[in-house]
Amino acid sequence: MPDADLQWTKSTASIGNGACVEFATHDGEVLVRNSRCPEIVISCTPQEMAAFFEGVRRHEFDDLLAP
């Protein structure tokens, strides 16, 4: 799948230094990449992404952001 065929989206809260997490969809999957390494793409089902986002809303991953 050529990257030109995908429409990547990033958060408006991205810090603008080229290090952004971006999302796209393709063939019913949600794709995730880091803009610093765009050749590495993780594919998840919509259900997996929904579970992840629910965990974010519940602050289940906050310890990963601690200095």
Summary of the structure (lengths in Angstrom):
residues: 67
radius of gyration: 13.0
end to end distance: 37.2
largest distance: 37.4
contacts: 126
relative contact order: 0.14
helix: 28%
strand: 27%
